[in-house]
Amino acid sequence: MYLCLCNGLSDTRIADAIRQGARRPRDVYAACGCRAQCGRCTASILGVLRSASSQTSPSAKQDR
């Protein structure tokens, strides 16, 4: 699914950037070789980052 239409960034590509170390939306854009255009996707990217962070945090691992 596309999360950023301006740059053509899919959820898969964003997830790859996060696995490579992106921790903020601007890190994701940089890893994908682009920058925010209209800004509408920033909230969605932030949500993906937060979700990924909660899945890898020590407290999340203890809950499993």
C-alpha positions in Angstrom: 0.0 0.0 0.0 1.3 3.5 -0.8 1.7 5.8 2.2 3.3 8.6 0.3 1.8 9.4 -3.1 4.1 12.4 -3.8 7.2 10.2 -3.5 5.7 6.8 -4.4 6.7 5.3 -1.0 5.0 2.0 -0.1 4.6 0.6 3.3 7.2 -2.1 2.3 9.8 0.5 1.3 9.2 2.4 4.6 9.5 -0.7 6.6 12.8 -1.5 4.9 14.1 2.0 5.8 13.1 1.4 9.4 14.9 -1.9 9.5 18.0 -0.1 8.1 17.9 2.3 11.1 15.4 5.1 10.3 14.0 6.5 13.5 12.2 9.7 12.3 10.1 10.5 9.3 13.0 12.6 7.9 15.3 9.5 8.3 12.8 7.5 6.2 12.7 10.1 3.5 16.5 10.3 3.4 16.9 6.5 3.3 14.5 6.5 0.3 16.3 9.3 -1.4 13.5 11.8 -1.2 12.0 14.5 1.1 8.5 15.4 2.3 6.5 17.1 -0.4 3.0 17.9 0.8 3.5 16.5 4.3 0.3 14.4 4.4 2.1 11.1 4.8 4.3 12.3 7.7 1.7 11.2 10.3 1.3 7.8 8.6 5.1 7.3 8.6 5.3 8.4 12.2 2.6 5.8 13.0 4.6 3.0 11.3 7.8 4.2 13.2 5.9 4.1 16.5 4.5 0.7 15.8 7.9 -0.7 14.9 9.4 0.9 18.0 6.8 -0.7 20.3 7.5 -4.1 18.8 11.2 -3.9 19.4 11.2 -2.1 22.8 12.3 -4.2 25.8 8.9 -3.8 27.5 7.2 -5.1 24.4 9.4 -8.2 24.4 8.7 -8.8 28.1 4.9 -8.8 27.4 5.2 -11.6 24.9 
